[in-house]
Amino acid sequence: MSIPRLHADAPLAPGIEIALTPAQAHHIGHVLRRAPGAELRAFNARDGEFTAELTALRKDRGAMRLSALLRAPTPEPELRALVAALKREAMDWAVEKATELGASLIQPVLTRRCVAGHSNTERLSAIARAASEQCERLSVPLVGEARPLHAVLDGWDAAALIVAAERREARPLHDILETITAPCGFLVGPEGGFERAELDDLARRPFVSLATLGPRILRAETALVAGLGAISLALDSRR
């Protein structure tokens, strides 16, 4: 039986006791059927990962006491995932997979052909937290509020931004990855693709590289996973 991992925003250190969130207490008690005395893991990007013991559990309340340090904090490449707002099921899946692939920021963007006009940041943040607990990351990506694409681009800090542009002349992604360094980002448009004016605007930005992911047209969430996976591997190989 695997040992549950719980992300904690509070400072972590041996010997301290910290409270579980209501969602964590519910999951540990009602889903995983653990009881006081069960072994846990507590982690965050600032302090690392610790062994812990469940010391109290009642309905949506609980606590755990920390003991030995298992993993010290380690730096992670800054990889930003930008994706046009998708329908709920596809967006939930995209956030989960982006977290597993090491995204440090997941930023929903609003484009002219978006099928959704907003995103539920609280729900998506909870999905990202759960995915981090499952995939053994120490960090949890920040999930941003959905914003218009032009506003995100206007506020960009000049880090390299690769854009999946399947219907436009573009370089193969693997060519761009030969020189990519963090911080960087990867942008995927909506199911219907970017409009020409949006692609023209992207192409004019000096920090943008338009990329093709291959000969096939991919669903937005598939393109996000394919691109992030390749970028993450390229960044990890240089650490």
N, C-alpha and C positions, 0 to 999 in steps of 0.2 A: 504494500500500500504506500503510495507516494505521500510525502510530507507536505502539507499545505504551506504555501508561501503567501505572506500578507505584506502589502506595501504600507508603510507608515510615514506620514509627513513629520511626525514628532522626531526630535533628536534621539538616536539610538546609542545605547552603551550597555555593557554587561551589568546585570543586577537591577536595572530599572524595570518598572511595570508600566505598560501603556495600555490605553483603552482601545478596543476594537471599534470600528465604525459599525453602525446598525446593519449595513449590508454585509460586512464581514462576519459579524456575529450570526446573522441569519444563515449565511452560507455555511459556516463552520458547524453550526448546530443542527440545522434542518436539512441541508443538502448533503453534507459530508458525515453527519451523525457523530461528530467528535464530542467528547466530554472533558471536563476539567482533568488535567494531567496529561492531555494529548500533546505530542511533540509538534511544534510549528517552526516556521522560519519567518523572520521579520527583516525587511530590507528597505533601503532607499539609496539613491545615487550619492548622497552626501556622506553617509556613514558606513555603507556596505551592507553585508548580510550576516545575521546572527541566528544562532539556535534560540529557541524560545519554548516556553511551556504555557499551555492554556491554563490560567489560574481561576477564571470565573466565566460563567456563561449562563445567561438567562434571557430568553426571548431575543430581543434585539440589542442586548448589552453583553459585553464580555471584556476580558483583559488577558494579557499575556506578559510573562516575565522573561526578560532576555538573559542569555548567558554568554556563551563563547562566540567570538567573531569567526565567521566562516570564510568570508570574502571581503577584502578591503575594497574601497571604491576605486574604480579605474575610469580614466577618461574614455568617452565614446565619440566617434566622429559625428559632427553635426550634419544630419541629413534631413532635409525638410521635404515633406510630401504635400503637394498641392493637388487637389482633385476637385473638379467641378461637382457641385452638390448633386448627389444621386438619390434615387428612391431609397426608402428606409432600409430594406433588406440588403441591397447592394452596398449602401454606405456603411452599414454596420460591419459587413464582411471586409470592406476595404480598410476600415480603421483597425480591425483586429489584425489583418495581415500586414499592414504598414507598421504596426507596433512590433510584430514578430520579426520584421525585417530591419528593425533598428531605427526607424524614423524618430527624430527628436521633436519634430513639430508636424502636426497634421492640420493643414489649413484648407477647409472647404472654401471654394471660390464660386462666385455666381457669374455665369456667362450667358450669352444671349439665347443659347439653345438648352439651357439647364431644364431638366424635367422636374426639379425641386427648387422652390424659392427660398428655402431656409434649411437649417439643420439643427438638431437638438443637441446642443453642446454638452449638456449635463449627461445625457444618455451615452453619447459617444465617448466622453471622458471616462465613464464607468467601464465601457467596453475596453478602452485602452489600458486601464488599470488592471482589469482581469486578465487581459492578454499578457501584460508584463509579468504578472504573478505566475502564469502558466509557462511562459517561455524562458524563465530564469534570467530575465534582464534585471539590472539593478535600478534602472531609471524607468519612468513612465512618461511617454511623450505628452507634450502640451497639445491640446485640441483647441484650435482657435474658433472664434465665432465666424460664421459664413460672411464673406465680404465680397464686393464686386471685384472682378479680376483686375480692372484698371487701378483700383485703389490699392490692391496688394502690390502690383507692379510699381506704382508710383512711390510706395514706401519701402521698396526692396533696398537692401544694403549693398548691392553690387556683387554679392556672392554668385558663383556660377549657377545658372538655372537652365536645366535641360528640359525641353518641351517635346512631348510626344506629338508629332505632326505627321500622321500617316498619309494624308492626302496632299502633301506638298513636297517639293524638292527639299530633301534633307539628308544630312550625313547619317550613316549607320551609327547606332549607339555605341558599338564597340570601338569605333574610331575615336569618339569623344572621350571615352573612359580611359584611354591611354594616358591622358594628362589631367584627369579630374582630381581635385583635392577638396577637402572639407574646409570651410562650410560650403555646402552646395544644396541644390534643390531639384526636384523633379515634378513637372506639372503635366497632368492629364486632363483633357477636356471632357465634355459631356458625350453622351451616346451618339448624338448627331454630329459631333465634331465641332471645332471652332468655326466661326464665320470668317470669311476672307479678311474683313477689316480687323478682326481680333488677331489673326495670324500676321497680318501686316504690321500691326502695333508690336507684337512680340518680336518679330524679326528686326525691328528698328532698335530694340533695346540692346545696348552693348554687352550686357551680361547674359543674354539669352543665346542658347544653341538649339536649333531645331534638329530633332533626331527621328529616325525611323527605327522601329523595333523589328522590322522584317517584312516579308511579302504579304502577310495576312492582316486583315482588319480585325482588331481585338475589341472586345467589350472594354468599357472604361476601367472597371475594377481589375480585369485581367491585365490590361496595359500597365496599370499602377504597380501590380505585383511583379510583372516581368521587368519593368524598368528599375524599380527599387531594389529588386534582388540583384540585378547586375551591378548597379551602382554600389550597393552595400558590399558586395564581394570585392569590387575594385578598391574601395576605401580600406577594407579590412586587410587586404594584401599589402598595403603600404604602412601599416601600423608597426 
